[in-house]
Amino acid sequence: MTLEDFAKRLTSLLGQPVAEETGIEGMFDITLECSSDSLPGFQKMSAAEDAEPAPSVVSALRGLGLDLTPAKVAVKRLIVDSASAVPTEN
């Protein structure tokens, strides 16, 4: 996937906008292994006693050479003020 696609998936996982601002183009095979504790809406799965804890999303991204930095960016939104049914002929 592209880093733009990856940012869109992170947006979906984190429930917050993630903007791709690296400028790096191309296709990548990305595997992100992280703890579900930092992902909203995901159940915590019980880990084996001897298993090492999974890294947070931020740590896992840093392991890929990426970083999440809080910033204000323009985000496209569709806002519907109102809607009504339109009568149609049968």
PDB file of N, CA, C and O in Angstrom:
ATOM      1  N   MET A   1       0.830  -1.174   0.000  1.00  0.00           N
ATOM      2  CA  MET A   1       0.000   0.000   0.000  1.00  0.00           C
ATOM      3  C   MET A   1       0.878   1.241   0.000  1.00  0.00           C
ATOM      4  O   MET A   1       2.068   1.169   0.305  1.00  0.00           O
ATOM      5  N   THR A   2       0.300   2.352  -0.335  1.00  0.00           N
ATOM      6  CA  THR A   2       1.028   3.619  -0.268  1.00  0.00           C
ATOM      7  C   THR A   2       0.965   4.138   1.169  1.00  0.00           C
ATOM      8  O   THR A   2       0.147   3.670   1.961  1.00  0.00           O
ATOM      9  N   LEU A   3       1.814   5.091   1.504  1.00  0.00           N
ATOM     10  CA  LEU A   3       1.763   5.683   2.838  1.00  0.00           C
ATOM     11  C   LEU A   3       0.475   6.476   3.025  1.00  0.00           C
ATOM     12  O   LEU A   3      -0.005   6.616   4.150  1.00  0.00           O
ATOM     13  N   GLU A   4      -0.086   6.993   1.948  1.00  0.00           N
ATOM     14  CA  GLU A   4      -1.377   7.685   2.008  1.00  0.00           C
ATOM     15  C   GLU A   4      -2.471   6.697   2.420  1.00  0.00           C
ATOM     16  O   GLU A   4      -3.309   7.016   3.262  1.00  0.00           O
ATOM     17  N   ASP A   5      -2.465   5.497   1.827  1.00  0.00           N
ATOM     18  CA  ASP A   5      -3.431   4.452   2.206  1.00  0.00           C
ATOM     19  C   ASP A   5      -3.225   4.026   3.653  1.00  0.00           C
ATOM     20  O   ASP A   5      -4.190   3.788   4.380  1.00  0.00           O
ATOM     21  N   PHE A   6      -1.975   3.931   4.064  1.00  0.00           N
ATOM     22  CA  PHE A   6      -1.659   3.549   5.430  1.00  0.00           C
ATOM     23  C   PHE A   6      -2.194   4.585   6.416  1.00  0.00           C
ATOM     24  O   PHE A   6      -2.736   4.227   7.461  1.00  0.00           O
ATOM     25  N   ALA A   7      -2.041   5.870   6.087  1.00  0.00           N
ATOM     26  CA  ALA A   7      -2.564   6.945   6.941  1.00  0.00           C
ATOM     27  C   ALA A   7      -4.083   6.846   7.054  1.00  0.00           C
ATOM     28  O   ALA A   7      -4.641   7.075   8.127  1.00  0.00           O
ATOM     29  N   LYS A   8      -4.751   6.507   5.956  1.00  0.00           N
ATOM     30  CA  LYS A   8      -6.217   6.349   5.990  1.00  0.00           C
ATOM     31  C   LYS A   8      -6.612   5.190   6.902  1.00  0.00           C
ATOM     32  O   LYS A   8      -7.596   5.287   7.635  1.00  0.00           O
ATOM     33  N   ARG A   9      -5.862   4.108   6.862  1.00  0.00           N
ATOM     34  CA  ARG A   9      -6.157   2.962   7.738  1.00  0.00           C
ATOM     35  C   ARG A   9      -5.900   3.320   9.196  1.00  0.00           C
ATOM     36  O   ARG A   9      -6.658   2.912  10.076  1.00  0.00           O
ATOM     37  N   LEU A  10      -4.847   4.072   9.457  1.00  0.00           N
ATOM     38  CA  LEU A  10      -4.578   4.520  10.822  1.00  0.00           C
ATOM     39  C   LEU A  10      -5.690   5.437  11.315  1.00  0.00           C
ATOM     40  O   LEU A  10      -6.081   5.366  12.480  1.00  0.00           O
ATOM     41  N   THR A  11      -6.200   6.294  10.440  1.00  0.00           N
ATOM     42  CA  THR A  11      -7.324   7.162  10.785  1.00  0.00           C
ATOM     43  C   THR A  11      -8.497   6.317  11.252  1.00  0.00           C
ATOM     44  O   THR A  11      -9.136   6.622  12.258  1.00  0.00           O
ATOM     45  N   SER A  12      -8.771   5.261  10.518  1.00  0.00           N
ATOM     46  CA  SER A  12      -9.879   4.367  10.858  1.00  0.00           C
ATOM     47  C   SER A  12      -9.621   3.647  12.183  1.00  0.00           C
ATOM     48  O   SER A  12     -10.525   3.535  13.011  1.00  0.00           O
ATOM     49  N   LEU A  13      -8.408   3.162  12.388  1.00  0.00           N
ATOM     50  CA  LEU A  13      -8.064   2.430  13.613  1.00  0.00           C
ATOM     51  C   LEU A  13      -8.052   3.320  14.845  1.00  0.00           C
ATOM     52  O   LEU A  13      -8.539   2.926  15.905  1.00  0.00           O
ATOM     53  N   LEU A  14      -7.498   4.517  14.710  1.00  0.00           N
ATOM     54  CA  LEU A  14      -7.314   5.396  15.862  1.00  0.00           C
ATOM     55  C   LEU A  14      -8.528   6.267  16.150  1.00  0.00           C
ATOM     56  O   LEU A  14      -8.661   6.813  17.246  1.00  0.00           O
ATOM     57  N   GLY A  15      -9.414   6.396  15.165  1.00  0.00           N
ATOM     58  CA  GLY A  15     -10.586   7.251  15.354  1.00  0.00           C
ATOM     59  C   GLY A  15     -10.242   8.730  15.335  1.00  0.00           C
ATOM     60  O   GLY A  15     -11.029   9.556  15.797  1.00  0.00           O
ATOM     61  N   GLN A  16      -9.086   9.067  14.812  1.00  0.00           N
ATOM     62  CA  GLN A  16      -8.640  10.449  14.677  1.00  0.00           C
ATOM     63  C   GLN A  16      -7.971  10.606  13.326  1.00  0.00           C
ATOM     64  O   GLN A  16      -7.380   9.656  12.814  1.00  0.00           O
ATOM     65  N   PRO A  17      -8.054  11.798  12.738  1.00  0.00           N
ATOM     66  CA  PRO A  17      -7.407  11.993  11.440  1.00  0.00           C
ATOM     67  C   PRO A  17      -5.895  11.808  11.519  1.00  0.00           C
ATOM     68  O   PRO A  17      -5.240  12.323  12.425  1.00  0.00           O
ATOM     69  N   VAL A  18      -5.357  11.070  10.564  1.00  0.00           N
ATOM     70  CA  VAL A  18      -3.905  10.898  10.420  1.00  0.00           C
ATOM     71  C   VAL A  18      -3.553  11.358   9.009  1.00  0.00           C
ATOM     72  O   VAL A  18      -4.054  10.809   8.028  1.00  0.00           O
ATOM     73  N   ALA A  19      -2.700  12.354   8.914  1.00  0.00           N
ATOM     74  CA  ALA A  19      -2.303  12.901   7.623  1.00  0.00           C
ATOM     75  C   ALA A  19      -0.923  12.381   7.249  1.00  0.00           C
ATOM     76  O   ALA A  19      -0.012  12.368   8.077  1.00  0.00           O
ATOM     77  N   GLU A  20      -0.772  11.958   6.018  1.00  0.00           N
ATOM     78  CA  GLU A  20       0.524  11.496   5.515  1.00  0.00           C
ATOM     79  C   GLU A  20       1.270  12.723   5.026  1.00  0.00           C
ATOM     80  O   GLU A  20       0.849  13.362   4.062  1.00  0.00           O
ATOM     81  N   GLU A  21       2.372  13.060   5.678  1.00  0.00           N
ATOM     82  CA  GLU A  21       3.135  14.246   5.304  1.00  0.00           C
ATOM     83  C   GLU A  21       4.610  13.946   5.070  1.00  0.00           C
ATOM     84  O   GLU A  21       5.447  14.847   5.124  1.00  0.00           O
ATOM     85  N   THR A  22       4.930  12.673   4.810  1.00  0.00           N
ATOM     86  CA  THR A  22       6.335  12.320   4.572  1.00  0.00           C
ATOM     87  C   THR A  22       6.776  12.713   3.173  1.00  0.00           C
ATOM     88  O   THR A  22       7.945  13.024   2.946  1.00  0.00           O
ATOM     89  N   GLY A  23       5.829  12.698   2.231  1.00  0.00           N
ATOM     90  CA  GLY A  23       6.180  12.969   0.847  1.00  0.00           C
ATOM     91  C   GLY A  23       6.820  11.775   0.155  1.00  0.00           C
ATOM     92  O   GLY A  23       7.235  11.872  -0.999  1.00  0.00           O
ATOM     93  N   ILE A  24       6.902  10.644   0.861  1.00  0.00           N
ATOM     94  CA  ILE A  24       7.515   9.445   0.290  1.00  0.00           C
ATOM     95  C   ILE A  24       6.472   8.726  -0.565  1.00  0.00           C
ATOM     96  O   ILE A  24       5.379   8.407  -0.096  1.00  0.00           O
ATOM     97  N   GLU A  25       6.823   8.480  -1.814  1.00  0.00           N
ATOM     98  CA  GLU A  25       5.894   7.805  -2.725  1.00  0.00           C
ATOM     99  C   GLU A  25       6.330   6.365  -2.937  1.00  0.00           C
ATOM    100  O   GLU A  25       7.465   5.991  -2.640  1.00  0.00           O
ATOM    101  N   GLY A  26       5.414   5.571  -3.453  1.00  0.00           N
ATOM    102  CA  GLY A  26       5.721   4.187  -3.753  1.00  0.00           C
ATOM    103  C   GLY A  26       4.805   3.251  -2.995  1.00  0.00           C
ATOM    104  O   GLY A  26       3.970   3.672  -2.195  1.00  0.00           O
ATOM    105  N   MET A  27       4.981   1.975  -3.266  1.00  0.00           N
ATOM    106  CA  MET A  27       4.180   0.933  -2.622  1.00  0.00           C
ATOM    107  C   MET A  27       5.032   0.246  -1.561  1.00  0.00           C
ATOM    108  O   MET A  27       6.226   0.015  -1.757  1.00  0.00           O
ATOM    109  N   PHE A  28       4.398  -0.077  -0.432  1.00  0.00           N
ATOM    110  CA  PHE A  28       5.106  -0.693   0.684  1.00  0.00           C
ATOM    111  C   PHE A  28       4.303  -1.864   1.219  1.00  0.00           C
ATOM    112  O   PHE A  28       3.073  -1.852   1.181  1.00  0.00           O
ATOM    113  N   ASP A  29       4.994  -2.863   1.712  1.00  0.00           N
ATOM    114  CA  ASP A  29       4.383  -3.991   2.400  1.00  0.00           C
ATOM    115  C   ASP A  29       4.531  -3.683   3.888  1.00  0.00           C
ATOM    116  O   ASP A  29       5.609  -3.859   4.456  1.00  0.00           O
ATOM    117  N   ILE A  30       3.444  -3.222   4.523  1.00  0.00           N
ATOM    118  CA  ILE A  30       3.518  -2.737   5.901  1.00  0.00           C
ATOM    119  C   ILE A  30       2.802  -3.703   6.839  1.00  0.00           C
ATOM    120  O   ILE A  30       1.646  -4.063   6.616  1.00  0.00           O
ATOM    121  N   THR A  31       3.501  -4.115   7.883  1.00  0.00           N
ATOM    122  CA  THR A  31       2.910  -4.915   8.952  1.00  0.00           C
ATOM    123  C   THR A  31       3.134  -4.156  10.248  1.00  0.00           C
ATOM    124  O   THR A  31       4.272  -3.887  10.631  1.00  0.00           O
ATOM    125  N   LEU A  32       2.045  -3.811  10.921  1.00  0.00           N
ATOM    126  CA  LEU A  32       2.132  -3.063  12.170  1.00  0.00           C
ATOM    127  C   LEU A  32       1.666  -3.957  13.300  1.00  0.00           C
ATOM    128  O   LEU A  32       0.486  -4.296  13.385  1.00  0.00           O
ATOM    129  N   GLU A  33       2.582  -4.337  14.162  1.00  0.00           N
ATOM    130  CA  GLU A  33       2.251  -5.171  15.310  1.00  0.00           C
ATOM    131  C   GLU A  33       2.287  -4.298  16.547  1.00  0.00           C
ATOM    132  O   GLU A  33       3.341  -3.805  16.948  1.00  0.00           O
ATOM    133  N   CYS A  34       1.098  -4.110  17.159  1.00  0.00           N
ATOM    134  CA  CYS A  34       1.011  -3.233  18.319  1.00  0.00           C
ATOM    135  C   CYS A  34      -0.051  -3.733  19.284  1.00  0.00           C
ATOM    136  O   CYS A  34      -0.841  -4.621  18.966  1.00  0.00           O
ATOM    137  N   SER A  35      -0.050  -3.145  20.461  1.00  0.00           N
ATOM    138  CA  SER A  35      -1.014  -3.480  21.493  1.00  0.00           C
ATOM    139  C   SER A  35      -2.381  -2.928  21.119  1.00  0.00           C
ATOM    140  O   SER A  35      -2.485  -1.810  20.613  1.00  0.00           O
ATOM    141  N   SER A  36      -3.427  -3.704  21.363  1.00  0.00           N
ATOM    142  CA  SER A  36      -4.779  -3.216  21.091  1.00  0.00           C
ATOM    143  C   SER A  36      -5.249  -2.259  22.175  1.00  0.00           C
ATOM    144  O   SER A  36      -6.302  -1.637  22.032  1.00  0.00           O
ATOM    145  N   ASP A  37      -4.477  -2.126  23.271  1.00  0.00           N
ATOM    146  CA  ASP A  37      -4.847  -1.211  24.361  1.00  0.00           C
ATOM    147  C   ASP A  37      -4.975   0.226  23.880  1.00  0.00           C
ATOM    148  O   ASP A  37      -5.817   0.976  24.373  1.00  0.00           O
ATOM    149  N   SER A  38      -4.144   0.610  22.922  1.00  0.00           N
ATOM    150  CA  SER A  38      -4.151   1.996  22.453  1.00  0.00           C
ATOM    151  C   SER A  38      -5.072   2.212  21.251  1.00  0.00           C
ATOM    152  O   SER A  38      -5.085   3.294  20.664  1.00  0.00           O
ATOM    153  N   LEU A  39      -5.836   1.190  20.886  1.00  0.00           N
ATOM    154  CA  LEU A  39      -6.761   1.304  19.758  1.00  0.00           C
ATOM    155  C   LEU A  39      -8.192   1.342  20.274  1.00  0.00           C
ATOM    156  O   LEU A  39      -8.660   0.361  20.852  1.00  0.00           O
ATOM    157  N   PRO A  40      -8.897   2.454  20.078  1.00  0.00           N
ATOM    158  CA  PRO A  40     -10.263   2.550  20.571  1.00  0.00           C
ATOM    159  C   PRO A  40     -11.169   1.512  19.915  1.00  0.00           C
ATOM    160  O   PRO A  40     -11.077   1.271  18.711  1.00  0.00           O
ATOM    161  N   GLY A  41     -12.033   0.906  20.703  1.00  0.00           N
ATOM    162  CA  GLY A  41     -12.997  -0.046  20.168  1.00  0.00           C
ATOM    163  C   GLY A  41     -12.485  -1.460  20.001  1.00  0.00           C
ATOM    164  O   GLY A  41     -13.232  -2.327  19.548  1.00  0.00           O
ATOM    165  N   PHE A  42     -11.232  -1.724  20.351  1.00  0.00           N
ATOM    166  CA  PHE A  42     -10.691  -3.073  20.231  1.00  0.00           C
ATOM    167  C   PHE A  42     -10.654  -3.730  21.597  1.00  0.00           C
ATOM    168  O   PHE A  42     -10.277  -3.104  22.589  1.00  0.00           O
ATOM    169  N   GLN A  43     -11.044  -4.986  21.644  1.00  0.00           N
ATOM    170  CA  GLN A  43     -11.013  -5.732  22.893  1.00  0.00           C
ATOM    171  C   GLN A  43      -9.583  -6.125  23.220  1.00  0.00           C
ATOM    172  O   GLN A  43      -8.786  -6.442  22.338  1.00  0.00           O
ATOM    173  N   LYS A  44      -9.284  -6.096  24.493  1.00  0.00           N
ATOM    174  CA  LYS A  44      -7.976  -6.560  24.920  1.00  0.00           C
ATOM    175  C   LYS A  44      -7.986  -8.083  24.911  1.00  0.00           C
ATOM    176  O   LYS A  44      -8.849  -8.708  25.527  1.00  0.00           O
ATOM    177  N   MET A  45      -7.036  -8.668  24.220  1.00  0.00           N
ATOM    178  CA  MET A  45      -6.941 -10.123  24.160  1.00  0.00           C
ATOM    179  C   MET A  45      -5.944 -10.571  25.215  1.00  0.00           C
ATOM    180  O   MET A  45      -4.922  -9.919  25.430  1.00  0.00           O
ATOM    181  N   SER A  46      -6.240 -11.670  25.863  1.00  0.00           N
ATOM    182  CA  SER A  46      -5.325 -12.159  26.891  1.00  0.00           C
ATOM    183  C   SER A  46      -4.079 -12.730  26.226  1.00  0.00           C
ATOM    184  O   SER A  46      -4.160 -13.525  25.289  1.00  0.00           O
ATOM    185  N   ALA A  47      -2.940 -12.309  26.728  1.00  0.00           N
ATOM    186  CA  ALA A  47      -1.658 -12.764  26.181  1.00  0.00           C
ATOM    187  C   ALA A  47      -1.134 -13.899  27.047  1.00  0.00           C
ATOM    188  O   ALA A  47      -1.498 -14.026  28.216  1.00  0.00           O
ATOM    189  N   ALA A  48      -0.291 -14.705  26.467  1.00  0.00           N
ATOM    190  CA  ALA A  48       0.338 -15.787  27.222  1.00  0.00           C
ATOM    191  C   ALA A  48       1.218 -15.187  28.311  1.00  0.00           C
ATOM    192  O   ALA A  48       1.765 -14.097  28.144  1.00  0.00           O
ATOM    193  N   GLU A  49       1.352 -15.894  29.416  1.00  0.00           N
ATOM    194  CA  GLU A  49       2.132 -15.407  30.559  1.00  0.00           C
ATOM    195  C   GLU A  49       3.563 -15.027  30.172  1.00  0.00           C
ATOM    196  O   GLU A  49       4.089 -14.020  30.647  1.00  0.00           O
ATOM    197  N   ASP A  50       4.189 -15.829  29.313  1.00  0.00           N
ATOM    198  CA  ASP A  50       5.591 -15.590  28.971  1.00  0.00           C
ATOM    199  C   ASP A  50       5.769 -14.689  27.756  1.00  0.00           C
ATOM    200  O   ASP A  50       6.900 -14.408  27.357  1.00  0.00           O
ATOM    201  N   ALA A  51       4.677 -14.237  27.167  1.00  0.00           N
ATOM    202  CA  ALA A  51       4.772 -13.391  25.973  1.00  0.00           C
ATOM    203  C   ALA A  51       5.177 -11.973  26.368  1.00  0.00           C
ATOM    204  O   ALA A  51       4.738 -11.447  27.391  1.00  0.00           O
ATOM    205  N   GLU A  52       6.015 -11.374  25.542  1.00  0.00           N
ATOM    206  CA  GLU A  52       6.394  -9.986  25.786  1.00  0.00           C
ATOM    207  C   GLU A  52       5.230  -9.097  25.381  1.00  0.00           C
ATOM    208  O   GLU A  52       4.546  -9.386  24.399  1.00  0.00           O
ATOM    209  N   PRO A  53       4.995  -8.018  26.122  1.00  0.00           N
ATOM    210  CA  PRO A  53       3.887  -7.132  25.759  1.00  0.00           C
ATOM    211  C   PRO A  53       4.138  -6.481  24.400  1.00  0.00           C
ATOM    212  O   PRO A  53       5.269  -6.132  24.061  1.00  0.00           O
ATOM    213  N   ALA A  54       3.069  -6.327  23.636  1.00  0.00           N
ATOM    214  CA  ALA A  54       3.177  -5.685  22.323  1.00  0.00           C
ATOM    215  C   ALA A  54       3.407  -4.190  22.522  1.00  0.00           C
ATOM    216  O   ALA A  54       2.923  -3.616  23.497  1.00  0.00           O
ATOM    217  N   PRO A  55       4.137  -3.556  21.611  1.00  0.00           N
ATOM    218  CA  PRO A  55       4.388  -2.122  21.745  1.00  0.00           C
ATOM    219  C   PRO A  55       3.121  -1.318  21.468  1.00  0.00           C
ATOM    220  O   PRO A  55       2.179  -1.819  20.853  1.00  0.00           O
ATOM    221  N   SER A  56       3.107  -0.075  21.924  1.00  0.00           N
ATOM    222  CA  SER A  56       1.998   0.820  21.621  1.00  0.00           C
ATOM    223  C   SER A  56       2.025   1.153  20.127  1.00  0.00           C
ATOM    224  O   SER A  56       3.005   0.864  19.440  1.00  0.00           O
ATOM    225  N   VAL A  57       0.962   1.752  19.637  1.00  0.00           N
ATOM    226  CA  VAL A  57       0.898   2.154  18.225  1.00  0.00           C
ATOM    227  C   VAL A  57       2.047   3.106  17.904  1.00  0.00           C
ATOM    228  O   VAL A  57       2.704   2.967  16.873  1.00  0.00           O
ATOM    229  N   VAL A  58       2.285   4.066  18.783  1.00  0.00           N
ATOM    230  CA  VAL A  58       3.345   5.050  18.551  1.00  0.00           C
ATOM    231  C   VAL A  58       4.709   4.360  18.482  1.00  0.00           C
ATOM    232  O   VAL A  58       5.512   4.659  17.598  1.00  0.00           O
ATOM    233  N   SER A  59       4.970   3.441  19.407  1.00  0.00           N
ATOM    234  CA  SER A  59       6.255   2.723  19.405  1.00  0.00           C
ATOM    235  C   SER A  59       6.394   1.852  18.167  1.00  0.00           C
ATOM    236  O   SER A  59       7.470   1.778  17.572  1.00  0.00           O
ATOM    237  N   ALA A  60       5.304   1.189  17.776  1.00  0.00           N
ATOM    238  CA  ALA A  60       5.342   0.334  16.584  1.00  0.00           C
ATOM    239  C   ALA A  60       5.619   1.163  15.335  1.00  0.00           C
ATOM    240  O   ALA A  60       6.368   0.730  14.459  1.00  0.00           O
ATOM    241  N   LEU A  61       5.024   2.348  15.244  1.00  0.00           N
ATOM    242  CA  LEU A  61       5.265   3.227  14.099  1.00  0.00           C
ATOM    243  C   LEU A  61       6.713   3.709  14.084  1.00  0.00           C
ATOM    244  O   LEU A  61       7.340   3.774  13.027  1.00  0.00           O
ATOM    245  N   ARG A  62       7.236   4.043  15.254  1.00  0.00           N
ATOM    246  CA  ARG A  62       8.643   4.469  15.330  1.00  0.00           C
ATOM    247  C   ARG A  62       9.569   3.350  14.877  1.00  0.00           C
ATOM    248  O   ARG A  62      10.616   3.602  14.281  1.00  0.00           O
ATOM    249  N   GLY A  63       9.172   2.100  15.166  1.00  0.00           N
ATOM    250  CA  GLY A  63       9.953   0.956  14.712  1.00  0.00           C
ATOM    251  C   GLY A  63       9.987   0.849  13.196  1.00  0.00           C
ATOM    252  O   GLY A  63      10.902   0.251  12.631  1.00  0.00           O
ATOM    253  N   LEU A  64       8.981   1.432  12.533  1.00  0.00           N
ATOM    254  CA  LEU A  64       8.940   1.460  11.066  1.00  0.00           C
ATOM    255  C   LEU A  64       9.610   2.713  10.507  1.00  0.00           C
ATOM    256  O   LEU A  64       9.678   2.898   9.292  1.00  0.00           O
ATOM    257  N   GLY A  65      10.109   3.579  11.406  1.00  0.00           N
ATOM    258  CA  GLY A  65      10.728   4.828  10.963  1.00  0.00           C
ATOM    259  C   GLY A  65       9.720   5.932  10.745  1.00  0.00           C
ATOM    260  O   GLY A  65      10.026   6.927  10.088  1.00  0.00           O
ATOM    261  N   LEU A  66       8.511   5.776  11.288  1.00  0.00           N
ATOM    262  CA  LEU A  66       7.453   6.777  11.154  1.00  0.00           C
ATOM    263  C   LEU A  66       7.130   7.344  12.530  1.00  0.00           C
ATOM    264  O   LEU A  66       7.456   6.736  13.549  1.00  0.00           O
ATOM    265  N   ASP A  67       6.493   8.503  12.560  1.00  0.00           N
ATOM    266  CA  ASP A  67       6.145   9.115  13.837  1.00  0.00           C
ATOM    267  C   ASP A  67       4.799   9.808  13.718  1.00  0.00           C
ATOM    268  O   ASP A  67       4.468  10.369  12.673  1.00  0.00           O
ATOM    269  N   LEU A  68       4.029   9.764  14.793  1.00  0.00           N
ATOM    270  CA  LEU A  68       2.781  10.517  14.864  1.00  0.00           C
ATOM    271  C   LEU A  68       3.067  11.807  15.621  1.00  0.00           C
ATOM    272  O   LEU A  68       3.493  11.780  16.776  1.00  0.00           O
ATOM    273  N   THR A  69       2.831  12.928  14.965  1.00  0.00           N
ATOM    274  CA  THR A  69       3.075  14.221  15.580  1.00  0.00           C
ATOM    275  C   THR A  69       1.768  15.003  15.576  1.00  0.00           C
ATOM    276  O   THR A  69       1.201  15.241  14.510  1.00  0.00           O
ATOM    277  N   PRO A  70       1.278  15.409  16.750  1.00  0.00           N
ATOM    278  CA  PRO A  70       0.036  16.189  16.781  1.00  0.00           C
ATOM    279  C   PRO A  70       0.207  17.497  16.007  1.00  0.00           C
ATOM    280  O   PRO A  70       1.186  18.219  16.194  1.00  0.00           O
ATOM    281  N   ALA A  71      -0.746  17.783  15.149  1.00  0.00           N
ATOM    282  CA  ALA A  71      -0.706  19.013  14.362  1.00  0.00           C
ATOM    283  C   ALA A  71      -2.100  19.295  13.831  1.00  0.00           C
ATOM    284  O   ALA A  71      -2.951  18.409  13.759  1.00  0.00           O
ATOM    285  N   LYS A  72      -2.310  20.528  13.467  1.00  0.00           N
ATOM    286  CA  LYS A  72      -3.573  20.901  12.833  1.00  0.00           C
ATOM    287  C   LYS A  72      -3.366  20.856  11.328  1.00  0.00           C
ATOM    288  O   LYS A  72      -2.479  21.515  10.787  1.00  0.00           O
ATOM    289  N   VAL A  73      -4.201  20.066  10.661  1.00  0.00           N
ATOM    290  CA  VAL A  73      -4.138  19.957   9.207  1.00  0.00           C
ATOM    291  C   VAL A  73      -5.547  20.069   8.647  1.00  0.00           C
ATOM    292  O   VAL A  73      -6.527  19.818   9.349  1.00  0.00           O
ATOM    293  N   ALA A  74      -5.638  20.442   7.399  1.00  0.00           N
ATOM    294  CA  ALA A  74      -6.940  20.528   6.741  1.00  0.00           C
ATOM    295  C   ALA A  74      -7.476  19.115   6.513  1.00  0.00           C
ATOM    296  O   ALA A  74      -6.751  18.236   6.047  1.00  0.00           O
ATOM    297  N   VAL A  75      -8.734  18.908   6.840  1.00  0.00           N
ATOM    298  CA  VAL A  75      -9.363  17.608   6.675  1.00  0.00           C
ATOM    299  C   VAL A  75     -10.652  17.807   5.883  1.00  0.00           C
ATOM    300  O   VAL A  75     -11.451  18.686   6.209  1.00  0.00           O
ATOM    301  N   LYS A  76     -10.858  17.001   4.852  1.00  0.00           N
ATOM    302  CA  LYS A  76     -12.083  17.088   4.059  1.00  0.00           C
ATOM    303  C   LYS A  76     -13.223  16.462   4.841  1.00  0.00           C
ATOM    304  O   LYS A  76     -13.100  15.348   5.349  1.00  0.00           O
ATOM    305  N   ARG A  77     -14.321  17.176   4.934  1.00  0.00           N
ATOM    306  CA  ARG A  77     -15.511  16.693   5.628  1.00  0.00           C
ATOM    307  C   ARG A  77     -16.734  17.008   4.782  1.00  0.00           C
ATOM    308  O   ARG A  77     -16.771  18.019   4.081  1.00  0.00           O
ATOM    309  N   LEU A  78     -17.719  16.152   4.851  1.00  0.00           N
ATOM    310  CA  LEU A  78     -19.009  16.397   4.215  1.00  0.00           C
ATOM    311  C   LEU A  78     -19.997  16.628   5.339  1.00  0.00           C
ATOM    312  O   LEU A  78     -20.213  15.750   6.174  1.00  0.00           O
ATOM    313  N   ILE A  79     -20.597  17.806   5.361  1.00  0.00           N
ATOM    314  CA  ILE A  79     -21.563  18.141   6.400  1.00  0.00           C
ATOM    315  C   ILE A  79     -22.918  18.319   5.741  1.00  0.00           C
ATOM    316  O   ILE A  79     -23.067  19.119   4.818  1.00  0.00           O
ATOM    317  N   VAL A  80     -23.905  17.572   6.219  1.00  0.00           N
ATOM    318  CA  VAL A  80     -25.271  17.672   5.711  1.00  0.00           C
ATOM    319  C   VAL A  80     -26.070  18.447   6.740  1.00  0.00           C
ATOM    320  O   VAL A  80     -26.257  17.985   7.865  1.00  0.00           O
ATOM    321  N   ASP A  81     -26.550  19.641   6.352  1.00  0.00           N
ATOM    322  CA  ASP A  81     -27.328  20.469   7.273  1.00  0.00           C
ATOM    323  C   ASP A  81     -28.733  19.927   7.470  1.00  0.00           C
ATOM    324  O   ASP A  81     -29.265  19.953   8.579  1.00  0.00           O
ATOM    325  N   SER A  82     -29.326  19.442   6.403  1.00  0.00           N
ATOM    326  CA  SER A  82     -30.670  18.878   6.522  1.00  0.00           C
ATOM    327  C   SER A  82     -30.940  17.979   5.324  1.00  0.00           C
ATOM    328  O   SER A  82     -30.247  18.034   4.308  1.00  0.00           O
ATOM    329  N   ALA A  83     -31.945  17.169   5.471  1.00  0.00           N
ATOM    330  CA  ALA A  83     -32.366  16.274   4.396  1.00  0.00           C
ATOM    331  C   ALA A  83     -33.871  16.103   4.486  1.00  0.00           C
ATOM    332  O   ALA A  83     -34.441  16.116   5.577  1.00  0.00           O
ATOM    333  N   SER A  84     -34.510  15.942   3.343  1.00  0.00           N
ATOM    334  CA  SER A  84     -35.955  15.707   3.350  1.00  0.00           C
ATOM    335  C   SER A  84     -36.296  14.774   2.196  1.00  0.00           C
ATOM    336  O   SER A  84     -35.576  14.686   1.201  1.00  0.00           O
ATOM    337  N   ALA A  85     -37.399  14.094   2.360  1.00  0.00           N
ATOM    338  CA  ALA A  85     -37.853  13.184   1.314  1.00  0.00           C
ATOM    339  C   ALA A  85     -38.434  13.983   0.161  1.00  0.00           C
ATOM    340  O   ALA A  85     -39.139  14.969   0.373  1.00  0.00           O
ATOM    341  N   VAL A  86     -38.139  13.560  -1.051  1.00  0.00           N
ATOM    342  CA  VAL A  86     -38.670  14.222  -2.250  1.00  0.00           C
ATOM    343  C   VAL A  86     -39.778  13.332  -2.797  1.00  0.00           C
ATOM    344  O   VAL A  86     -39.541  12.160  -3.088  1.00  0.00           O
ATOM    345  N   PRO A  87     -40.980  13.872  -2.940  1.00  0.00           N
ATOM    346  CA  PRO A  87     -42.066  13.030  -3.489  1.00  0.00           C
ATOM    347  C   PRO A  87     -41.748  12.584  -4.910  1.00  0.00           C
ATOM    348  O   PRO A  87     -41.245  13.366  -5.717  1.00  0.00           O
ATOM    349  N   THR A  88     -42.041  11.344  -5.205  1.00  0.00           N
ATOM    350  CA  THR A  88     -41.823  10.786  -6.544  1.00  0.00           C
ATOM    351  C   THR A  88     -43.118  10.214  -7.072  1.00  0.00           C
ATOM    352  O   THR A  88     -43.995   9.811  -6.309  1.00  0.00           O
ATOM    353  N   GLU A  89     -43.226  10.186  -8.378  1.00  0.00           N
ATOM    354  CA  GLU A  89     -44.400   9.563  -9.002  1.00  0.00           C
ATOM    355  C   GLU A  89     -44.232   8.059  -9.029  1.00  0.00           C
ATOM    356  O   GLU A  89     -43.136   7.549  -9.260  1.00  0.00           O
ATOM    357  N   ASN A  90     -45.335   7.346  -8.789  1.00  0.00           N
ATOM    358  CA  ASN A  90     -45.298   5.883  -8.841  1.00  0.00           C
ATOM    359  C   ASN A  90     -45.645   5.382 -10.205  1.00  0.00           C
ATOM    360  O   ASN A  90     -45.664   4.172 -10.432  1.00  0.00           O
TER     361      ASN A  90
END
